[in-house]
Amino acid sequence: RRVVANFNNWKKLDPSTLTVWSEVLRLVPDSVLWLMEMLPYPGPEESLRAMLAAEDVDPQRLLVTQMLPFKTHLLQKRQADLFIDSLSYNAHSTAVELLWSGV
């Protein structure tokens, strides 16, 4: 299975970005989308799952994990096969961390 990841703050996500990501997920049927939990309440994750479903992507293909301490966080990022950026607000330091991690 291919792991497509984005570790940006969820505030950077918008409907056009999720449309593009959904297309990637449809083109790579064995892929999952991996995001880091950014907010301490469930509403945004439920909304993202609903938006994926509206794009004909199984919402169970969204994996959300908690943020870990920095060193562990960098090691965890190595599990991603591909980093996919948001359209409106790019990754900046998150992209640098992914390069450090070897993604």
C-alpha positions as CSV (number, residue, x, y, z in Angstrom):
1,R,0.0,0.0,0.0
2,R,1.2,3.5,-0.8
3,V,1.2,6.2,1.8
4,V,0.5,9.7,0.6
5,A,1.0,12.2,3.4
6,N,0.5,15.8,4.3
7,F,1.6,17.1,7.7
8,N,0.5,20.7,7.3
9,N,-1.8,22.4,9.7
10,W,-5.4,21.6,8.7
11,K,-6.1,25.3,8.4
12,K,-4.2,25.1,5.2
13,L,-6.6,22.7,3.6
14,D,-9.3,23.8,1.3
15,P,-11.9,22.1,-1.0
16,S,-9.7,22.5,-4.1
17,T,-6.8,20.8,-2.4
18,L,-9.0,17.9,-1.2
19,T,-10.3,17.5,-4.8
20,V,-6.7,17.2,-6.1
21,W,-5.8,14.7,-3.3
22,S,-8.9,12.7,-4.0
23,E,-7.9,12.4,-7.7
24,V,-4.4,11.1,-6.6
25,L,-6.1,8.5,-4.3
26,R,-8.4,7.4,-7.1
27,L,-5.4,7.1,-9.5
28,V,-3.5,5.0,-7.0
29,P,-6.2,2.6,-5.6
30,D,-3.9,1.0,-3.0
31,S,-3.0,4.4,-1.5
32,V,-4.0,6.0,1.8
33,L,-3.9,9.7,2.8
34,W,-2.0,10.2,6.1
35,L,-2.6,13.4,8.1
36,M,-1.4,14.5,11.5
37,E,-4.1,15.4,14.0
38,M,-4.0,19.1,14.4
39,L,-7.0,20.0,16.5
40,P,-8.1,18.4,19.9
41,Y,-11.7,17.8,18.8
42,P,-13.3,15.5,16.2
43,G,-15.2,17.9,14.0
44,P,-12.5,18.6,11.4
45,E,-11.6,14.9,10.9
46,E,-15.3,14.1,10.4
47,S,-15.5,16.9,7.8
48,L,-12.5,15.7,5.9
49,R,-13.9,12.2,5.8
50,A,-17.2,13.5,4.5
51,M,-15.4,15.6,1.8
52,L,-13.4,12.5,0.7
53,A,-16.6,10.5,0.5
54,A,-18.2,13.2,-1.6
55,E,-15.2,12.8,-4.0
56,D,-15.9,9.1,-4.3
57,V,-13.0,8.1,-2.0
58,D,-13.6,5.7,0.8
59,P,-13.2,7.8,4.0
60,Q,-11.5,4.8,5.7
61,R,-8.5,5.6,3.4
62,L,-7.8,8.6,5.6
63,L,-5.3,7.9,8.4
64,V,-5.0,10.4,11.2
65,T,-2.2,10.1,13.8
66,Q,-1.3,12.2,16.7
67,M,1.7,14.6,16.7
68,L,4.6,13.1,18.5
69,P,7.7,14.6,20.1
70,F,10.0,16.1,17.5
71,K,12.6,13.4,17.0
72,T,10.0,10.6,16.9
73,H,7.9,12.8,14.6
74,L,10.8,13.0,12.1
75,L,11.3,9.2,12.3
76,Q,7.6,8.6,11.8
77,K,7.5,10.7,8.7
78,R,9.8,8.2,7.0
79,Q,6.8,5.9,6.7
80,A,5.4,8.1,3.9
81,D,6.0,7.2,0.3
82,L,5.0,10.6,-1.0
83,F,4.4,14.1,0.4
84,I,1.5,15.9,-1.2
85,D,1.3,19.6,-0.5
86,S,-1.7,21.9,-0.2
87,L,-2.4,24.3,-3.0
88,S,-3.1,27.6,-1.3
89,Y,-0.6,27.4,1.6
90,N,2.6,25.5,1.0
91,A,4.5,23.3,3.5
92,H,7.5,25.5,4.3
93,S,9.2,24.0,7.5
94,T,7.1,20.9,7.1
95,A,8.7,20.3,3.7
96,V,12.2,20.8,5.2
97,E,11.4,18.2,8.0
98,L,10.3,15.7,5.3
99,L,13.5,16.2,3.4
100,W,15.4,15.6,6.6
101,S,13.4,12.5,7.1
102,G,14.3,11.2,3.7
103,V,10.8,11.4,2.1
